[in-house]
Amino acid sequence: MSELYFGRGNASMRDDYLDFINLVFGFNGYDRDFLKMYPNLYKAEYDPCYNNFVAMEDGKFRAAVGVYPRTFSVMGETLLSHGIGNVAVHPYHRSKGYMIKLMHMALDDMVAAGADFSDLGGLRQRYQYFGYDNAGCNRVFSIGHTNIRHCFPNAEAPRVYFKQIFADDPMLDDVYALYEQKIVHTCRPREQLYDIMREVFVILRREDDSFCGFCGGDLSGLTLVSADDFYDTVRAYLEHHDHINLVLPPFETELIALAHRICGSCTIHSAVKIAVFRFRRMLTAYMKLKAATEGLVDGVRQYTVEGIRGVGGTTVSESFRIVVKDGAVALTDIDDAAPVTVLPYKEAIPFFFDLAAPLRCCDPVASQWFPLPVNIDGCDHV
């Protein structure tokens, strides 16, 4: 009979573990390789196996679920999320329930650690079984040469240019300082910044090489010292590329207004999939963010969310009263004398966070308050 192990990995497993997940995802370990794509997760010094729940048969990997904690700052509120990644089952050992068991172990661990939410990518229906659903509402602006030619018919050359920098470049200090000023950001340790971003371009002014901002490839995570440089930045990018699908979260209202003037089209899509363990904390942070950037109508609503996952797979309920007055948001305990809307957990995620939520349609206040702008930068995905 096979010897089975379910639990966290350890450092001695790392080489075999990387071979295993590369195999499952069809990577050849050369041009497609988890270590190269995500050095912030898989370098030996970050102990990737500890951040994985694994299933072993006779010492051989059969399944793994990566669970990587990150801290987010949203309008000064601190939120803890555990990102789920590299969910892998050996192709010869599927349909044994290994992934289900490891996902439940991961969820129990997150809740016990005090996580506010968890995030992942992947097929929606697959992860709905574990409490995840679509959240956020990013804007995608399609901009090409024809748009630029019509919008800037007689423009001079862009005032800025891009320069790729690497791990030893002192300009990473400028990148880090500007990133830390954002009203929404992941708390990235300075010493891990390059491993997390992986590909860093600084935006410099042509006349004096002064620092104007930074981004990743495809203008991902675009962050500028001044929005005045936005058009020059887009034009400079399109000097070397045919087209850009610029992704902006809804709280980047200044850049959204500028991008809308020059785009050929704009679409809105879900930003991420999340499971929520502490609704009051999540709503406090993201309603403050939406109030500060998009505005919220005044109103009072009370909600009870039933069936939230607790420690050990138990379920709990959470009740709260939301008051928005003159742009200020407060979440408090409920008033027992006032009506309360009861939401089962599976309906609460789309109600508060997803683009499409039929339950909101009959409430004009809730329809304006929600969905909330949950977003995670691409380089912080796991």
C-alpha positions as CSV (number, residue, x, y, z in Angstrom):
1,M,0.0,0.0,0.0
2,S,1.3,3.5,-0.9
3,E,2.6,5.8,1.7
4,L,0.6,9.1,1.4
5,Y,1.5,12.5,2.7
6,F,-0.7,15.6,2.7
7,G,0.7,18.8,4.1
8,R,3.2,21.6,3.6
9,G,6.3,21.0,1.6
10,N,9.8,21.7,2.8
11,A,13.0,23.1,1.3
12,S,14.5,19.7,0.5
13,M,11.7,19.1,-2.0
14,R,12.3,22.2,-4.2
15,D,14.1,20.7,-7.2
16,D,11.6,17.8,-7.6
17,Y,8.7,20.2,-6.9
18,L,9.8,22.6,-9.8
19,D,10.2,19.6,-12.1
20,F,6.7,18.5,-11.1
21,I,4.8,21.7,-11.7
22,N,6.7,22.4,-15.0
23,L,5.6,18.9,-16.1
24,V,2.0,19.4,-15.2
25,F,1.8,22.8,-17.0
26,G,3.7,21.6,-20.0
27,F,6.7,23.9,-19.5
28,N,10.0,22.7,-20.8
29,G,12.1,24.2,-18.1
30,Y,14.0,26.4,-20.5
31,D,12.1,29.1,-22.2
32,R,8.9,28.3,-20.2
33,D,9.8,27.7,-16.6
34,F,8.1,28.7,-13.3
35,L,11.4,29.9,-11.8
36,K,12.0,32.2,-14.7
37,M,8.5,33.5,-14.8
38,Y,8.0,34.0,-11.1
39,P,11.4,34.3,-9.3
40,N,9.6,36.1,-6.4
41,L,7.8,32.8,-5.6
42,Y,10.2,30.0,-6.7
43,K,13.8,31.2,-5.8
44,A,15.2,29.0,-3.1
45,E,15.5,31.9,-0.6
46,Y,11.8,32.4,-0.6
47,D,11.2,28.7,0.4
48,P,8.5,28.0,-2.2
49,C,7.7,24.5,-0.9
50,Y,6.7,25.8,2.5
51,N,4.1,27.9,0.6
52,N,2.6,24.8,-1.0
53,F,0.3,22.2,0.3
54,V,1.4,18.9,-1.4
55,A,0.2,15.4,-1.9
56,M,2.9,12.7,-2.1
57,E,2.7,9.0,-2.8
58,D,5.8,7.1,-1.7
59,G,7.8,10.3,-1.8
60,K,6.7,11.4,-5.2
61,F,4.7,14.5,-6.1
62,R,1.1,13.8,-7.1
63,A,-0.5,17.3,-6.5
64,A,0.3,20.7,-5.2
65,V,-1.5,24.0,-4.4
66,G,0.6,27.1,-3.9
67,V,-0.6,29.6,-1.2
68,Y,1.3,32.8,-1.2
69,P,0.5,35.6,1.4
70,R,0.7,39.2,0.5
71,T,-0.4,42.4,2.3
72,F,-2.3,45.1,0.5
73,S,-2.7,48.8,1.4
74,V,-6.0,50.3,0.3
75,M,-6.6,53.9,1.4
76,G,-4.4,53.3,4.4
77,E,-6.4,50.1,5.3
78,T,-4.2,47.0,5.5
79,L,-5.7,43.8,4.0
80,L,-4.1,40.3,4.0
81,S,-4.7,38.0,1.0
82,H,-3.4,34.6,0.2
83,G,-2.9,34.2,-3.5
84,I,-3.6,30.7,-4.9
85,G,-1.3,29.5,-7.8
86,N,0.2,26.5,-9.6
87,V,-2.7,24.3,-8.7
88,A,-1.3,21.0,-10.2
89,V,-2.2,17.4,-10.3
90,H,-0.1,14.7,-12.0
91,P,-1.9,13.7,-15.2
92,Y,-1.8,10.0,-14.2
93,H,-3.2,10.7,-10.7
94,R,-6.3,12.8,-11.4
95,S,-9.8,12.1,-10.1
96,K,-8.5,10.9,-6.8
97,G,-9.6,14.0,-4.9
98,Y,-6.1,15.3,-4.2
99,M,-6.7,18.8,-5.5
100,I,-10.0,19.1,-3.5
101,K,-8.2,18.0,-0.3
102,L,-5.3,20.4,-0.7
103,M,-7.6,23.3,-1.5
104,H,-9.5,22.7,1.7
105,M,-6.3,22.5,3.6
106,A,-5.2,25.8,2.1
107,L,-8.5,27.5,2.9
108,D,-8.3,26.3,6.5
109,D,-4.8,27.6,6.8
110,M,-5.7,31.1,5.4
111,V,-8.7,31.5,7.7
112,A,-6.6,30.5,10.7
113,A,-3.9,33.0,9.7
114,G,-6.5,35.8,9.7
115,A,-6.7,36.4,6.0
116,D,-9.2,38.9,4.8
117,F,-9.6,37.4,1.4
118,S,-7.9,35.1,-1.2
119,D,-7.4,35.6,-4.9
120,L,-6.7,33.4,-7.9
121,G,-7.1,33.0,-11.7
122,G,-8.6,30.1,-13.5
123,L,-11.9,28.7,-14.5
124,R,-14.8,30.3,-12.6
125,Q,-16.9,27.3,-12.2
126,R,-14.0,25.1,-11.0
127,Y,-13.2,27.5,-8.1
128,Q,-16.8,28.4,-7.2
129,Y,-16.8,25.1,-5.3
130,F,-14.2,26.6,-3.0
131,G,-15.9,30.0,-2.5
132,Y,-14.3,32.0,-5.3
133,D,-16.0,34.2,-7.8
134,N,-15.4,37.1,-10.2
135,A,-14.6,40.5,-8.7
136,G,-13.5,44.0,-9.8
137,C,-14.1,45.8,-13.1
138,N,-11.0,46.9,-14.9
139,R,-11.1,49.1,-18.0
140,V,-9.3,48.0,-21.2
141,F,-8.5,50.8,-23.7
142,S,-7.6,49.8,-27.3
143,I,-5.1,52.3,-28.7
144,G,-3.3,52.1,-32.0
145,H,-1.4,54.2,-34.5
146,T,-4.6,55.3,-36.3
147,N,-6.0,56.7,-33.0
148,I,-2.8,58.6,-32.3
149,R,-2.6,60.0,-35.8
150,H,-6.1,61.5,-35.6
151,C,-5.7,62.7,-32.0
152,F,-2.3,64.3,-32.4
153,P,-2.1,65.2,-36.1
154,N,0.8,67.7,-35.8
155,A,2.5,66.6,-32.6
156,E,6.2,66.8,-32.1
157,A,8.2,63.8,-30.9
158,P,7.2,62.5,-27.4
159,R,8.9,64.2,-24.6
160,V,9.7,60.9,-22.8
161,Y,11.3,57.6,-23.6
162,F,11.6,54.2,-22.0
163,K,14.6,52.5,-20.4
164,Q,14.7,49.0,-19.1
165,I,16.5,48.7,-15.8
166,F,17.7,45.6,-13.9
167,A,18.2,44.4,-10.3
168,D,21.3,46.5,-9.6
169,D,20.1,49.8,-11.0
170,P,19.8,52.5,-8.3
171,M,16.8,53.9,-10.1
172,L,14.8,51.1,-8.5
173,D,14.8,53.3,-5.5
174,D,12.8,55.9,-7.4
175,V,10.4,53.2,-8.6
176,Y,9.9,51.9,-5.1
177,A,9.3,55.4,-3.6
178,L,6.7,56.3,-6.3
179,Y,5.0,52.9,-5.9
180,E,4.7,53.3,-2.2
181,Q,2.8,56.6,-2.7
182,K,-0.1,54.9,-4.5
183,I,-3.4,54.8,-2.7
184,V,-3.6,51.1,-3.6
185,H,-0.5,49.0,-3.5
186,T,0.9,45.7,-2.5
187,C,3.4,46.0,0.4
188,R,6.4,44.8,-1.6
189,P,9.7,44.5,0.4
190,R,12.3,46.7,-1.3
191,E,14.8,43.8,-1.5
192,Q,12.3,41.7,-3.4
193,L,11.1,44.5,-5.7
194,Y,12.9,43.4,-8.9
195,D,12.0,39.7,-8.4
196,I,8.4,40.7,-8.0
197,M,8.2,43.1,-11.0
198,R,10.6,41.0,-13.1
199,E,10.5,43.4,-16.0
200,V,10.9,47.1,-15.2
201,F,10.9,50.1,-17.5
202,V,11.4,53.6,-16.2
203,I,10.0,56.5,-18.1
204,L,12.5,59.4,-18.5
205,R,12.2,62.9,-19.9
206,R,14.3,63.3,-23.1
207,E,15.6,66.7,-22.2
208,D,17.2,65.9,-18.9
209,D,16.7,62.2,-18.2
210,S,14.5,63.0,-15.2
211,F,12.3,60.3,-13.7
212,C,8.7,60.5,-14.8
213,G,7.4,57.1,-13.9
214,F,7.6,53.4,-14.5
215,C,5.7,50.4,-15.9
216,G,6.1,46.7,-16.8
217,G,5.8,45.3,-20.3
218,D,2.8,46.4,-22.3
219,L,2.5,49.4,-20.0
220,S,1.2,47.1,-17.2
221,G,1.1,48.8,-13.8
222,L,1.7,52.2,-15.4
223,T,2.6,54.7,-12.7
224,L,3.4,58.3,-13.4
225,V,4.7,61.2,-11.3
226,S,2.3,63.4,-13.2
227,A,-0.6,62.5,-15.4
228,D,0.6,65.3,-17.7
229,D,3.0,62.8,-19.2
230,F,0.4,60.3,-20.1
231,Y,-0.1,61.1,-23.7
232,D,3.6,61.3,-24.3
233,T,4.1,58.0,-22.6
234,V,1.5,56.3,-24.8
235,R,2.9,57.9,-27.9
236,A,6.5,56.9,-27.0
237,Y,5.3,53.3,-26.5
238,L,3.6,53.2,-29.9
239,E,6.8,54.4,-31.6
240,H,8.0,50.7,-31.1
241,H,4.7,48.8,-31.0
242,D,1.7,48.5,-33.3
243,H,-1.0,48.6,-30.6
244,I,-1.7,48.6,-26.9
245,N,-4.6,47.3,-24.8
246,L,-4.1,49.5,-21.8
247,V,-5.6,48.0,-18.6
248,L,-6.6,50.5,-15.9
249,P,-8.4,49.8,-12.6
250,P,-11.4,52.1,-12.0
251,F,-9.7,54.1,-9.2
252,E,-7.2,55.4,-11.8
253,T,-9.8,58.0,-12.7
254,E,-7.4,60.6,-14.1
255,L,-5.7,58.2,-16.5
256,I,-9.0,56.7,-17.5
257,A,-10.3,60.1,-18.5
258,L,-7.2,60.7,-20.6
259,A,-7.2,57.2,-22.2
260,H,-10.9,57.5,-23.1
261,R,-10.2,60.6,-25.2
262,I,-7.7,58.8,-27.5
263,C,-8.8,55.1,-27.5
264,G,-10.5,53.4,-30.4
265,S,-12.7,51.4,-28.0
266,C,-13.1,50.5,-24.3
267,T,-14.3,47.3,-22.6
268,I,-14.8,46.5,-19.0
269,H,-14.0,43.0,-17.6
270,S,-13.7,41.3,-14.2
271,A,-10.3,41.8,-12.7
272,V,-9.7,38.8,-10.5
273,K,-11.5,35.9,-8.6
274,I,-11.7,36.2,-4.9
275,A,-13.0,34.4,-1.8
276,V,-13.8,36.7,1.2
277,F,-13.4,35.7,4.8
278,R,-13.9,39.1,6.5
279,F,-16.5,41.2,4.6
280,R,-16.6,44.2,6.9
281,R,-12.9,44.8,6.5
282,M,-13.0,44.3,2.8
283,L,-16.0,46.7,2.3
284,T,-14.5,49.3,4.6
285,A,-11.3,49.6,2.6
286,Y,-12.8,49.4,-0.9
287,M,-15.8,51.6,-0.2
288,K,-13.4,54.3,1.1
289,L,-11.5,53.9,-2.1
290,K,-14.5,54.2,-4.3
291,A,-15.8,57.1,-2.3
292,A,-12.5,58.9,-2.8
293,T,-12.1,58.2,-6.5
294,E,-15.5,57.7,-8.0
295,G,-17.9,59.0,-5.4
296,L,-20.7,57.3,-3.6
297,V,-24.3,58.4,-3.1
298,D,-25.6,58.9,0.4
299,G,-27.5,56.0,1.9
300,V,-27.9,53.5,4.7
301,R,-28.0,49.7,4.1
302,Q,-27.7,46.7,6.4
303,Y,-26.5,43.3,5.3
304,T,-25.9,39.8,6.8
305,V,-23.7,37.4,4.9
306,E,-24.4,33.8,5.8
307,G,-22.1,30.8,5.2
308,I,-18.7,32.5,5.3
309,R,-15.9,29.9,5.7
310,G,-14.5,29.7,9.2
311,V,-11.7,27.7,10.8
312,G,-11.8,24.0,10.0
313,G,-14.4,24.4,7.3
314,T,-17.1,25.7,9.7
315,T,-19.4,28.4,8.5
316,V,-20.1,31.8,10.1
317,S,-22.2,34.8,9.5
318,E,-21.2,38.5,9.5
319,S,-23.6,41.5,9.9
320,F,-22.8,45.1,9.3
321,R,-24.5,48.5,8.7
322,I,-23.1,50.8,6.0
323,V,-23.7,54.5,6.2
324,V,-22.5,56.9,3.5
325,K,-23.0,60.6,4.2
326,D,-21.4,63.5,2.4
327,G,-18.9,61.1,0.8
328,A,-17.8,59.6,4.1
329,V,-18.1,55.8,4.7
330,A,-18.7,54.1,8.0
331,L,-19.3,50.4,8.7
332,T,-20.8,49.6,12.1
333,D,-22.8,47.0,13.9
334,I,-26.4,46.7,12.7
335,D,-29.4,48.4,14.1
336,D,-31.8,45.6,15.1
337,A,-34.8,47.9,14.5
338,A,-33.9,48.5,10.8
339,P,-34.3,46.1,7.9
340,V,-31.5,43.8,7.0
341,T,-30.8,42.2,3.6
342,V,-29.6,38.6,4.1
343,L,-27.2,37.3,1.5
344,P,-26.0,33.7,1.2
345,Y,-22.2,33.7,0.7
346,K,-22.3,32.6,-2.9
347,E,-24.6,35.6,-3.7
348,A,-22.6,38.0,-1.6
349,I,-19.4,37.9,-3.6
350,P,-21.1,39.0,-6.9
351,F,-23.4,41.4,-5.0
352,F,-20.5,43.4,-3.6
353,F,-17.7,42.8,-6.0
354,D,-18.8,41.6,-9.5
355,L,-19.8,43.5,-12.6
356,A,-23.0,41.5,-13.1
357,A,-25.2,41.0,-10.0
358,P,-29.0,40.7,-10.7
359,L,-29.7,41.2,-7.0
360,R,-28.5,44.8,-7.1
361,C,-30.8,45.8,-9.9
362,C,-33.8,46.5,-7.6
363,D,-31.8,48.8,-5.3
364,P,-30.5,52.0,-6.8
365,V,-28.2,52.8,-3.9
366,A,-26.5,49.3,-3.9
367,S,-26.3,49.6,-7.7
368,Q,-24.2,52.7,-7.4
369,W,-22.1,51.6,-4.4
370,F,-21.2,48.3,-6.0
371,P,-19.2,46.6,-7.5
372,L,-16.2,47.6,-5.5
373,P,-12.9,48.1,-7.3
374,V,-10.8,45.1,-6.2
375,N,-7.7,44.9,-8.4
376,I,-4.3,43.2,-8.2
377,D,-1.4,44.2,-10.3
378,G,-0.3,41.6,-12.8
379,C,3.1,41.1,-11.3
380,D,1.5,40.4,-7.9
381,H,-0.6,37.5,-9.3
382,V,0.6,34.1,-8.3
